[in-house]
Amino acid sequence: MKKIEAIIRPSKLKSVQKALKEQNIPCLTVIPVKGTGLQKSYEEHYRGVEQTMILQTRVMIICIISDENLEKCIQVFMEHATTGEVGDGKIFVYDVLDAIRISTKVRGNDAIR
């Protein structure tokens, strides 16, 4: 099993979610995040005062998937989360040792289906 954490633009969330569902990867967790990467800061006016904003608003999508679905899931993010500009985000892949569904106590790949 693998854990994918993808940090993407909020405007791409619906497109990614729809594409994941079409690939039979419907389970995901979405967390609003702020951070900085290679994208430069920007100026914003708030109550007449100019402020330099360093942190960009993004969403983090977390998916726990079977090894067979790894490349499918990565491909969905690569195709549906891109604008072709700096700041599109990152994808991180981790190994997952075990998964347990609390209600039925099922373990392993069966717990994430």
N, CA, C and O atoms as a printed pandas DataFrame, in Angstrom:
     atom_number atom_name residue_name chain_id  residue_number  x_coord  y_coord  z_coord
0              1         N          MET        A               1    0.841   -1.174    0.000
1              2        CA          MET        A               1    0.000    0.000    0.000
2              3         C          MET        A               1    0.884    1.235    0.000
3              4         O          MET        A               1    2.011    1.218    0.497
4              5         N          LYS        A               2    0.347    2.306   -0.569
5              6        CA          LYS        A               2    1.061    3.569   -0.669
6              7         C          LYS        A               2    0.181    4.701   -0.161
7              8         O          LYS        A               2   -1.047    4.638   -0.224
8              9         N          LYS        A               3    0.837    5.730    0.341
9             10        CA          LYS        A               3    0.170    6.966    0.729
10            11         C          LYS        A               3    0.668    8.051   -0.205
11            12         O          LYS        A               3    1.873    8.265   -0.335
12            13         N          ILE        A               4   -0.258    8.729   -0.850
13            14        CA          ILE        A               4    0.092    9.841   -1.725
14            15         C          ILE        A               4   -0.406   11.116   -1.077
15            16         O          ILE        A               4   -1.572   11.224   -0.698
16            17         N          GLU        A               5    0.494   12.081   -0.954
17            18        CA          GLU        A               5    0.134   13.425   -0.520
18            19         C          GLU        A               5    0.419   14.340   -1.693
19            20         O          GLU        A               5    1.558   14.439   -2.148
20            21         N          ALA        A               6   -0.602   15.001   -2.180
21            22        CA          ALA        A               6   -0.443   15.926   -3.292
22            23         C          ALA        A               6   -0.896   17.306   -2.846
23            24         O          ALA        A               6   -2.003   17.474   -2.334
24            25         N          ILE        A               7   -0.035   18.287   -3.043
25            26        CA          ILE        A               7   -0.369   19.671   -2.727
26            27         C          ILE        A               7   -0.630   20.359   -4.062
27            28         O          ILE        A               7    0.257   20.452   -4.911
28            29         N          ILE        A               8   -1.867   20.841   -4.235
29            30        CA          ILE        A               8   -2.283   21.407   -5.526
30            31         C          ILE        A               8   -3.012   22.727   -5.322
31            32         O          ILE        A               8   -3.324   23.116   -4.196
32            33         N          ARG        A               9   -3.275   23.400   -6.422
33            34        CA          ARG        A               9   -4.067   24.642   -6.396
34            35         C          ARG        A               9   -5.524   24.293   -6.051
35            36         O          ARG        A               9   -6.047   23.283   -6.520
36            37         N          PRO        A              10   -6.173   25.129   -5.235
37            38        CA          PRO        A              10   -7.581   24.862   -4.889
38            39         C          PRO        A              10   -8.497   24.801   -6.114
39            40         O          PRO        A              10   -9.486   24.068   -6.109
40            41         N          SER        A              11   -8.182   25.548   -7.142
41            42        CA          SER        A              11   -9.030   25.569   -8.343
42            43         C          SER        A              11   -9.008   24.240   -9.101
43            44         O          SER        A              11   -9.875   24.009   -9.944
44            45         N          LYS        A              12   -8.050   23.369   -8.828
45            46        CA          LYS        A              12   -7.925   22.087   -9.516
46            47         C          LYS        A              12   -8.540   20.930   -8.731
47            48         O          LYS        A              12   -8.549   19.797   -9.213
48            49         N          LEU        A              13   -9.051   21.197   -7.532
49            50        CA          LEU        A              13   -9.557   20.137   -6.661
50            51         C          LEU        A              13  -10.702   19.353   -7.296
51            52         O          LEU        A              13  -10.665   18.122   -7.309
52            53         N          LYS        A              14  -11.715   20.035   -7.821
53            54        CA          LYS        A              14  -12.869   19.317   -8.382
54            55         C          LYS        A              14  -12.476   18.440   -9.566
55            56         O          LYS        A              14  -12.967   17.319   -9.702
56            57         N          SER        A              15  -11.604   18.943  -10.409
57            58        CA          SER        A              15  -11.152   18.177  -11.567
58            59         C          SER        A              15  -10.407   16.918  -11.135
59            60         O          SER        A              15  -10.632   15.840  -11.685
60            61         N          VAL        A              16   -9.521   17.054  -10.153
61            62        CA          VAL        A              16   -8.758   15.907   -9.640
62            63         C          VAL        A              16   -9.693   14.910   -8.963
63            64         O          VAL        A              16   -9.579   13.704   -9.185
64            65         N          GLN        A              17  -10.605   15.399   -8.146
65            66        CA          GLN        A              17  -11.527   14.518   -7.436
66            67         C          GLN        A              17  -12.385   13.717   -8.417
67            68         O          GLN        A              17  -12.589   12.517   -8.231
68            69         N          LYS        A              18  -12.878   14.373   -9.449
69            70        CA          LYS        A              18  -13.699   13.685  -10.455
70            71         C          LYS        A              18  -12.877   12.618  -11.185
71            72         O          LYS        A              18  -13.354   11.506  -11.408
72            73         N          ALA        A              19  -11.650   12.961  -11.552
73            74        CA          ALA        A              19  -10.798   12.008  -12.276
74            75         C          ALA        A              19  -10.413   10.822  -11.400
75            76         O          ALA        A              19  -10.358    9.693  -11.887
76            77         N          LEU        A              20  -10.146   11.056  -10.119
77            78        CA          LEU        A              20   -9.836    9.945   -9.209
78            79         C          LEU        A              20  -11.027    8.999   -9.095
79            80         O          LEU        A              20  -10.867    7.779   -9.110
80            81         N          LYS        A              21  -12.222    9.576   -8.983
81            82        CA          LYS        A              21  -13.427    8.747   -8.881
82            83         C          LYS        A              21  -13.621    7.907  -10.147
83            84         O          LYS        A              21  -14.013    6.743  -10.065
84            85         N          GLU        A              22  -13.349    8.491  -11.310
85            86        CA          GLU        A              22  -13.468    7.756  -12.573
86            87         C          GLU        A              22  -12.459    6.612  -12.659
87            88         O          GLU        A              22  -12.703    5.629  -13.359
88            89         N          GLN        A              23  -11.341    6.725  -11.966
89            90        CA          GLN        A              23  -10.316    5.675  -11.950
90            91         C          GLN        A              23  -10.520    4.689  -10.794
91            92         O          GLN        A              23   -9.623    3.901  -10.493
92            93         N          ASN        A              24  -11.690    4.726  -10.144
93            94        CA          ASN        A              24  -12.019    3.866   -9.005
94            95         C          ASN        A              24  -11.081    4.093   -7.824
95            96         O          ASN        A              24  -10.690    3.152   -7.134
96            97         N          ILE        A              25  -10.727    5.361   -7.605
97            98        CA          ILE        A              25   -9.958    5.775   -6.426
98            99         C          ILE        A              25  -10.775    6.881   -5.752
99           100         O          ILE        A              25  -10.389    8.049   -5.792
100          101         N          PRO        A              26  -11.913    6.512   -5.128
101          102        CA          PRO        A              26  -12.816    7.534   -4.602
102          103         C          PRO        A              26  -12.460    8.055   -3.209
103          104         O          PRO        A              26  -12.961    9.102   -2.799
104          105         N          CYS        A              27  -11.606    7.342   -2.478
105          106        CA          CYS        A              27  -11.334    7.712   -1.089
106          107         C          CYS        A              27  -10.174    8.696   -1.012
107          108         O          CYS        A              27   -9.069    8.412   -1.474
108          109         N          LEU        A              28  -10.443    9.847   -0.426
109          110        CA          LEU        A              28   -9.397   10.844   -0.269
110          111         C          LEU        A              28   -9.728   11.747    0.909
111          112         O          LEU        A              28  -10.877   11.847    1.340
112          113         N          THR        A              29   -8.698   12.397    1.414
113          114        CA          THR        A              29   -8.841   13.383    2.472
114          115         C          THR        A              29   -8.295   14.690    1.926
115          116         O          THR        A              29   -7.230   14.712    1.311
116          117         N          VAL        A              30   -9.027   15.793    2.151
117          118        CA          VAL        A              30   -8.609   17.094    1.647
118          119         C          VAL        A              30   -8.404   18.037    2.825
119          120         O          VAL        A              30   -9.270   18.172    3.689
120          121         N          ILE        A              31   -7.239   18.690    2.844
121          122        CA          ILE        A              31   -6.896   19.605    3.931
122          123         C          ILE        A              31   -6.462   20.938    3.321
123          124         O          ILE        A              31   -5.578   20.956    2.465
124          125         N          PRO        A              32   -7.068   22.062    3.746
125          126        CA          PRO        A              32   -6.574   23.358    3.267
126          127         C          PRO        A              32   -5.220   23.655    3.923
127          128         O          PRO        A              32   -5.068   23.507    5.136
128          129         N          VAL        A              33   -4.245   24.071    3.118
129          130        CA          VAL        A              33   -2.906   24.352    3.638
130          131         C          VAL        A              33   -2.392   25.664    3.065
131          132         O          VAL        A              33   -2.912   26.166    2.069
132          133         N          LYS        A              34   -1.367   26.211    3.706
133          134        CA          LYS        A              34   -0.650   27.383    3.203
134          135         C          LYS        A              34    0.822   27.048    3.239
135          136         O          LYS        A              34    1.291   26.388    4.166
136          137         N          GLY        A              35    1.552   27.499    2.239
137          138        CA          GLY        A              35    2.976   27.215    2.212
138          139         C          GLY        A              35    3.666   28.000    1.124
139          140         O          GLY        A              35    3.055   28.795    0.410
140          141         N          THR        A              36    4.949   27.755    1.020
141          142        CA          THR        A              36    5.741   28.433    0.012
142          143         C          THR        A              36    6.685   27.441   -0.642
143          144         O          THR        A              36    7.171   26.507   -0.003
144          145         N          GLY        A              37    6.933   27.652   -1.896
145          146        CA          GLY        A              37    7.845   26.810   -2.652
146          147         C          GLY        A              37    8.659   27.702   -3.561
147          148         O          GLY        A              37    9.244   28.683   -3.101
148          149         N          LEU        A              38    8.708   27.383   -4.837
149          150        CA          LEU        A              38    9.468   28.171   -5.796
150          151         C          LEU        A              38    8.723   29.410   -6.261
151          152         O          LEU        A              38    9.326   30.318   -6.833
152          153         N          GLN        A              39    7.406   29.457   -6.020
153          154        CA          GLN        A              39    6.609   30.595   -6.446
154          155         C          GLN        A              39    6.941   31.819   -5.606
155          156         O          GLN        A              39    7.118   31.709   -4.393
156          157         N          LYS        A              40    7.025   32.976   -6.236
157          158        CA          LYS        A              40    7.391   34.199   -5.539
158          159         C          LYS        A              40    6.223   34.733   -4.718
159          160         O          LYS        A              40    5.072   34.340   -4.913
160          161         N          SER        A              41    6.545   35.638   -3.797
161          162        CA          SER        A              41    5.509   36.272   -2.994
162          163         C          SER        A              41    4.698   37.235   -3.867
163          164         O          SER        A              41    5.083   37.526   -4.999
164          165         N          TYR        A              42    3.593   37.718   -3.344
165          166        CA          TYR        A              42    2.746   38.647   -4.088
166          167         C          TYR        A              42    2.248   39.726   -3.137
167          168         O          TYR        A              42    2.276   39.557   -1.918
168          169         N          GLU        A              43    1.794   40.834   -3.708
169          170        CA          GLU        A              43    1.302   41.964   -2.927
170          171         C          GLU        A              43   -0.221   41.887   -2.836
171          172         O          GLU        A              43   -0.898   41.525   -3.798
172          173         N          GLU        A              44   -0.740   42.232   -1.667
173          174        CA          GLU        A              44   -2.178   42.235   -1.460
174          175         C          GLU        A              44   -2.523   43.470   -0.651
175          176         O          GLU        A              44   -1.776   43.857    0.248
176          177         N          HIS        A              45   -3.661   44.096   -0.968
177          178        CA          HIS        A              45   -4.107   45.278   -0.220
178          179         C          HIS        A              45   -5.232   44.872    0.724
179          180         O          HIS        A              45   -6.221   44.266    0.311
180          181         N          TYR        A              46   -5.064   45.216    2.000
181          182        CA          TYR        A              46   -6.078   44.907    2.998
182          183         C          TYR        A              46   -6.331   46.169    3.804
183          184         O          TYR        A              46   -5.441   46.658    4.500
184          185         N          ARG        A              47   -7.552   46.698    3.710
185          186        CA          ARG        A              47   -7.935   47.940    4.390
186          187         C          ARG        A              47   -6.964   49.075    4.096
187          188         O          ARG        A              47   -6.572   49.836    4.981
188          189         N          GLY        A              48   -6.591   49.162    2.830
189          190        CA          GLY        A              48   -5.743   50.266    2.395
190          191         C          GLY        A              48   -4.265   50.092    2.670
191          192         O          GLY        A              48   -3.472   50.969    2.327
192          193         N          VAL        A              49   -3.875   48.989    3.278
193          194        CA          VAL        A              49   -2.469   48.749    3.599
194          195         C          VAL        A              49   -1.943   47.641    2.692
195          196         O          VAL        A              49   -2.552   46.578    2.572
196          197         N          GLU        A              50   -0.800   47.908    2.053
197          198        CA          GLU        A              50   -0.196   46.905    1.188
198          199         C          GLU        A              50    0.585   45.910    2.035
199          200         O          GLU        A              50    1.399   46.295    2.875
200          201         N          GLN        A              51    0.327   44.624    1.806
201          202        CA          GLN        A              51    1.006   43.578    2.554
202          203         C          GLN        A              51    1.649   42.592    1.574
203          204         O          GLN        A              51    1.064   42.242    0.549
204          205         N          THR        A              52    2.855   42.159    1.910
205          206        CA          THR        A              52    3.520   41.141    1.107
206          207         C          THR        A              52    3.102   39.777    1.631
207          208         O          THR        A              52    3.322   39.450    2.797
208          209         N          MET        A              53    2.504   38.996    0.764
209          210        CA          MET        A              53    2.037   37.662    1.138
210          211         C          MET        A              53    3.050   36.638    0.643
211          212         O          MET        A              53    3.306   36.547   -0.557
212          213         N          ILE        A              54    3.621   35.879    1.550
213          214        CA          ILE        A              54    4.622   34.878    1.198
214          215         C          ILE        A              54    3.981   33.503    1.046
215          216         O          ILE        A              54    4.341   32.740    0.150
216          217         N          LEU        A              55    3.036   33.192    1.921
217          218        CA          LEU        A              55    2.417   31.861    1.903
218          219         C          LEU        A              55    1.274   31.807    0.890
219          220         O          LEU        A              55    0.399   32.672    0.876
220          221         N          GLN        A              56    1.298   30.794    0.058
221          222        CA          GLN        A              56    0.263   30.575   -0.950
222          223         C          GLN        A              56   -0.795   29.617   -0.398
223          224         O          GLN        A              56   -0.474   28.687    0.342
224          225         N          THR        A              57   -2.047   29.849   -0.763
225          226        CA          THR        A              57   -3.135   28.964   -0.356
226          227         C          THR        A              57   -3.200   27.782   -1.320
227          228         O          THR        A              57   -3.267   27.959   -2.536
228          229         N          ARG        A              58   -3.178   26.587   -0.763
229          230        CA          ARG        A              58   -3.248   25.359   -1.543
230          231         C          ARG        A              58   -4.124   24.356   -0.800
231          232         O          ARG        A              58   -4.566   24.629    0.316
232          233         N          VAL        A              59   -4.378   23.204   -1.405
233          234        CA          VAL        A              59   -5.047   22.093   -0.731
234          235         C          VAL        A              59   -4.136   20.876   -0.804
235          236         O          VAL        A              59   -3.444   20.660   -1.799
236          237         N          MET        A              60   -4.147   20.086    0.262
237          238        CA          MET        A              60   -3.411   18.829    0.277
238          239         C          MET        A              60   -4.419   17.700    0.182
239          240         O          MET        A              60   -5.365   17.623    0.966
240          241         N          ILE        A              61   -4.201   16.828   -0.789
241          242        CA          ILE        A              61   -5.042   15.652   -0.964
242          243         C          ILE        A              61   -4.231   14.447   -0.521
243          244         O          ILE        A              61   -3.103   14.241   -0.970
244          245         N          ILE        A              62   -4.820   13.651    0.369
245          246        CA          ILE        A              62   -4.164   12.443    0.858
246          247         C          ILE        A              62   -4.972   11.238    0.394
247          248         O          ILE        A              62   -6.180   11.168    0.622
248          249         N          CYS        A              63   -4.306   10.291   -0.257
249          250        CA          CYS        A              63   -4.937    9.052   -0.716
250          251         C          CYS        A              63   -4.101    7.875   -0.237
251          252         O          CYS        A              63   -2.878    7.886   -0.376
252          253         N          ILE        A              64   -4.741    6.871    0.319
253          254        CA          ILE        A              64   -4.086    5.594    0.626
254          255         C          ILE        A              64   -4.586    4.621   -0.423
255          256         O          ILE        A              64   -5.787    4.374   -0.535
256          257         N          ILE        A              65   -3.648    4.062   -1.200
257          258        CA          ILE        A              65   -4.037    3.249   -2.346
258          259         C          ILE        A              65   -3.236    1.955   -2.383
259          260         O          ILE        A              65   -2.200    1.822   -1.733
260          261         N          SER        A              66   -3.742    1.011   -3.158
261          262        CA          SER        A              66   -3.008   -0.242   -3.363
262          263         C          SER        A              66   -1.833    0.029   -4.299
263          264         O          SER        A              66   -1.828    1.011   -5.041
264          265         N          ASP        A              67   -0.842   -0.850   -4.252
265          266        CA          ASP        A              67    0.332   -0.694   -5.117
266          267         C          ASP        A              67   -0.057   -0.685   -6.596
267          268         O          ASP        A              67    0.572    0.004   -7.399
268          269         N          GLU        A              68   -1.089   -1.445   -6.956
269          270        CA          GLU        A              68   -1.515   -1.509   -8.355
270          271         C          GLU        A              68   -2.063   -0.177   -8.855
271          272         O          GLU        A              68   -1.962    0.124  -10.045
272          273         N          ASN        A              69   -2.642    0.622   -7.963
273          274        CA          ASN        A              69   -3.251    1.897   -8.363
274          275         C          ASN        A              69   -2.287    3.079   -8.290
275          276         O          ASN        A              69   -2.677    4.208   -8.590
276          277         N          LEU        A              70   -1.052    2.843   -7.902
277          278        CA          LEU        A              70   -0.104    3.946   -7.691
278          279         C          LEU        A              70    0.088    4.788   -8.948
279          280         O          LEU        A              70   -0.112    6.002   -8.911
280          281         N          GLU        A              71    0.468    4.171  -10.041
281          282        CA          GLU        A              71    0.743    4.941  -11.262
282          283         C          GLU        A              71   -0.510    5.610  -11.808
283          284         O          GLU        A              71   -0.447    6.720  -12.336
284          285         N          LYS        A              72   -1.666    4.923  -11.679
285          286        CA          LYS        A              72   -2.933    5.517  -12.109
286          287         C          LYS        A              72   -3.215    6.801  -11.339
287          288         O          LYS        A              72   -3.614    7.813  -11.916
288          289         N          CYS        A              73   -3.000    6.744  -10.030
289          290        CA          CYS        A              73   -3.260    7.893   -9.162
290          291         C          CYS        A              73   -2.301    9.045   -9.481
291          292         O          CYS        A              73   -2.724   10.196   -9.586
292          293         N          ILE        A              74   -1.031    8.737   -9.632
293          294        CA          ILE        A              74   -0.045    9.771   -9.961
294          295         C          ILE        A              74   -0.390   10.417  -11.304
295          296         O          ILE        A              74   -0.294   11.635  -11.454
296          297         N          GLN        A              75   -0.789    9.603  -12.269
297          298        CA          GLN        A              75   -1.139   10.123  -13.597
298          299         C          GLN        A              75   -2.326   11.082  -13.515
299          300         O          GLN        A              75   -2.347   12.093  -14.217
300          301         N          VAL        A              76   -3.304   10.781  -12.677
301          302        CA          VAL        A              76   -4.452   11.677  -12.505
302          303         C          VAL        A              76   -3.976   13.041  -12.025
303          304         O          VAL        A              76   -4.395   14.068  -12.559
304          305         N          PHE        A              77   -3.102   13.059  -11.016
305          306        CA          PHE        A              77   -2.593   14.338  -10.514
306          307         C          PHE        A              77   -1.791   15.073  -11.584
307          308         O          PHE        A              77   -1.927   16.287  -11.737
308          309         N          MET        A              78   -0.962   14.349  -12.318
309          310        CA          MET        A              78   -0.128   14.970  -13.344
310          311         C          MET        A              78   -0.981   15.600  -14.461
311          312         O          MET        A              78   -0.630   16.654  -14.992
312          313         N          GLU        A              79   -2.083   14.962  -14.807
313          314        CA          GLU        A              79   -2.922   15.465  -15.899
314          315         C          GLU        A              79   -3.922   16.525  -15.464
315          316         O          GLU        A              79   -4.177   17.471  -16.210
316          317         N          HIS        A              80   -4.491   16.389  -14.275
317          318        CA          HIS        A              80   -5.615   17.241  -13.884
318          319         C          HIS        A              80   -5.264   18.353  -12.896
319          320         O          HIS        A              80   -6.105   19.212  -12.631
320          321         N          ALA        A              81   -4.055   18.366  -12.345
321          322        CA          ALA        A              81   -3.699   19.403  -11.377
322          323         C          ALA        A              81   -2.738   20.430  -11.952
323          324         O          ALA        A              81   -2.245   21.290  -11.222
324          325         N          THR        A              82   -2.469   20.357  -13.227
325          326        CA          THR        A              82   -1.463   21.241  -13.805
326          327         C          THR        A              82   -2.070   22.434  -14.540
327          328         O          THR        A              82   -3.124   22.338  -15.169
328          329         N          THR        A              83   -1.370   23.556  -14.437
329          330        CA          THR        A              83   -1.665   24.727  -15.261
330          331         C          THR        A              83   -0.462   25.023  -16.148
331          332         O          THR        A              83   -0.539   25.852  -17.055
332          333         N          GLY        A              84    0.656   24.339  -15.880
333          334        CA          GLY        A              84    1.877   24.567  -16.631
334          335         C          GLY        A              84    2.722   25.707  -16.087
335          336         O          GLY        A              84    3.702   26.113  -16.712
336          337         N          GLU        A              85    2.345   26.223  -14.924
337          338        CA          GLU        A              85    3.070   27.350  -14.327
338          339         C          GLU        A              85    3.720   26.923  -13.021
339          340         O          GLU        A              85    3.359   25.906  -12.429
340          341         N          VAL        A              86    4.687   27.725  -12.584
341          342        CA          VAL        A              86    5.299   27.495  -11.275
342          343         C          VAL        A              86    4.207   27.630  -10.222
343          344         O          VAL        A              86    3.368   28.527  -10.308
344          345         N          GLY        A              87    4.213   26.750   -9.236
345          346        CA          GLY        A              87    3.209   26.813   -8.176
346          347         C          GLY        A              87    2.100   25.802   -8.321
347          348         O          GLY        A              87    1.135   25.831   -7.558
348          349         N          ASP        A              88    2.215   24.892   -9.299
349          350        CA          ASP        A              88    1.182   23.858   -9.473
350          351         C          ASP        A              88    1.168   22.859   -8.326
351          352         O          ASP        A              88    0.126   22.261   -8.059
352          353         N          GLY        A              89    2.285   22.658   -7.640
353          354        CA          GLY        A              89    2.293   21.793   -6.467
354          355         C          GLY        A              89    3.304   20.670   -6.558
355          356         O          GLY        A              89    4.174   20.651   -7.429
356          357         N          LYS        A              90    3.164   19.734   -5.634
357          358        CA          LYS        A              90    4.073   18.591   -5.528
358          359         C          LYS        A              90    3.272   17.342   -5.183
359          360         O          LYS        A              90    2.161   17.414   -4.657
360          361         N          ILE        A              91    3.877   16.182   -5.499
361          362        CA          ILE        A              91    3.301   14.880   -5.144
362          363         C          ILE        A              91    4.353   14.122   -4.348
363          364         O          ILE        A              91    5.506   14.029   -4.768
364          365         N          PHE        A              92    3.957   13.580   -3.201
365          366        CA          PHE        A              92    4.847   12.791   -2.360
366          367         C          PHE        A              92    4.255   11.393   -2.210
367          368         O          PHE        A              92    3.044   11.242   -2.048
368          369         N          VAL        A              93    5.109   10.373   -2.266
369          370        CA          VAL        A              93    4.660    8.982   -2.164
370          371         C          VAL        A              93    5.382    8.329   -0.994
371          372         O          VAL        A              93    6.603    8.426   -0.879
372          373         N          TYR        A              94    4.617    7.656   -0.118
373          374        CA          TYR        A              94    5.146    6.973    1.056
374          375         C          TYR        A              94    4.668    5.523    1.076
375          376         O          TYR        A              94    3.627    5.199    0.506
376          377         N          ASP        A              95    5.430    4.661    1.730
377          378        CA          ASP        A              95    4.986    3.292    1.978
378          379         C          ASP        A              95    4.061    3.277    3.192
379          380         O          ASP        A              95    4.279    4.008    4.158
380          381         N          VAL        A              96    3.028    2.439    3.134
381          382        CA          VAL        A              96    2.109    2.240    4.254
382          383         C          VAL        A              96    2.245    0.797    4.702
383          384         O          VAL        A              96    2.109   -0.119    3.890
384          385         N          LEU        A              97    2.508    0.584    5.975
385          386        CA          LEU        A              97    2.707   -0.763    6.499
386          387         C          LEU        A              97    1.416   -1.545    6.648
387          388         O          LEU        A              97    1.369   -2.738    6.351
388          389         N          ASP        A              98    0.366   -0.874    7.107
389          390        CA          ASP        A              98   -0.891   -1.576    7.335
390          391         C          ASP        A              98   -2.028   -0.566    7.362
391          392         O          ASP        A              98   -1.811    0.621    7.605
392          393         N          ALA        A              99   -3.231   -1.041    7.113
393          394        CA          ALA        A              99   -4.448   -0.249    7.230
394          395         C          ALA        A              99   -5.493   -1.127    7.899
395          396         O          ALA        A              99   -5.596   -2.319    7.612
396          397         N          ILE        A             100   -6.263   -0.525    8.791
397          398        CA          ILE        A             100   -7.276   -1.280    9.529
398          399         C          ILE        A             100   -8.578   -0.500    9.496
399          400         O          ILE        A             100   -8.625    0.663    9.896
400          401         N          ARG        A             101   -9.643   -1.148    9.013
401          402        CA          ARG        A             101  -10.967   -0.528    9.056
402          403         C          ARG        A             101  -11.522   -0.777   10.444
403          404         O          ARG        A             101  -11.702   -1.929   10.840
404          405         N          ILE        A             102  -11.793    0.267   11.176
405          406        CA          ILE        A             102  -12.188    0.161   12.578
406          407         C          ILE        A             102  -13.505   -0.584   12.749
407          408         O          ILE        A             102  -13.635   -1.404   13.657
408          409         N          SER        A             103  -14.479   -0.312   11.895
409          410        CA          SER        A             103  -15.809   -0.898   12.088
410          411         C          SER        A             103  -15.824   -2.418   11.922
411          412         O          SER        A             103  -16.536   -3.113   12.648
412          413         N          THR        A             104  -15.038   -2.940   10.967
413          414        CA          THR        A             104  -15.073   -4.376   10.707
414          415         C          THR        A             104  -13.783   -5.100   11.107
415          416         O          THR        A             104  -13.716   -6.329   11.081
416          417         N          LYS        A             105  -12.775   -4.329   11.470
417          418        CA          LYS        A             105  -11.462   -4.855   11.862
418          419         C          LYS        A             105  -10.735   -5.557   10.712
419          420         O          LYS        A             105   -9.817   -6.345   10.942
420          421         N          VAL        A             106  -11.142   -5.273    9.491
421          422        CA          VAL        A             106  -10.474   -5.808    8.305
422          423         C          VAL        A             106   -9.142   -5.084    8.138
423          424         O          VAL        A             106   -9.050   -3.877    8.363
424          425         N          ARG        A             107   -8.104   -5.835    7.740
425          426        CA          ARG        A             107   -6.771   -5.256    7.623
426          427         C          ARG        A             107   -6.234   -5.357    6.194
427          428         O          ARG        A             107   -6.729   -6.129    5.373
428          429         N          GLY        A             108   -5.215   -4.558    5.930
429          430        CA          GLY        A             108   -4.510   -4.625    4.650
430          431         C          GLY        A             108   -5.261   -3.969    3.511
431          432         O          GLY        A             108   -6.013   -3.016    3.716
432          433         N          ASN        A             109   -5.053   -4.488    2.298
433          434        CA          ASN        A             109   -5.678   -3.914    1.108
434          435         C          ASN        A             109   -7.197   -3.929    1.173
435          436         O          ASN        A             109   -7.849   -3.034    0.635
436          437         N          ASP        A             110   -7.769   -4.940    1.827
437          438        CA          ASP        A             110   -9.240   -4.994    1.940
438          439         C          ASP        A             110   -9.788   -3.825    2.736
439          440         O          ASP        A             110  -10.942   -3.441    2.544
440          441         N          ALA        A             111   -8.998   -3.254    3.618
441          442        CA          ALA        A             111   -9.457   -2.129    4.435
442          443         C          ALA        A             111   -9.548   -0.830    3.654
443          444         O          ALA        A             111  -10.240    0.096    4.077
444          445         N          ILE        A             112   -8.859   -0.745    2.516
445          446        CA          ILE        A             112   -8.885    0.508    1.743
446          447         C          ILE        A             112   -9.752    0.403    0.501
447          448         O          ILE        A             112   -9.751    1.319   -0.321
448          449         N          ARG        A             113  -10.480   -0.668    0.342
449          450        CA          ARG        A             113  -11.369   -0.811   -0.822
450          451         C          ARG        A             113  -12.738   -0.353   -0.499
451          452         O          ARG        A             113  -13.622   -0.398   -1.354
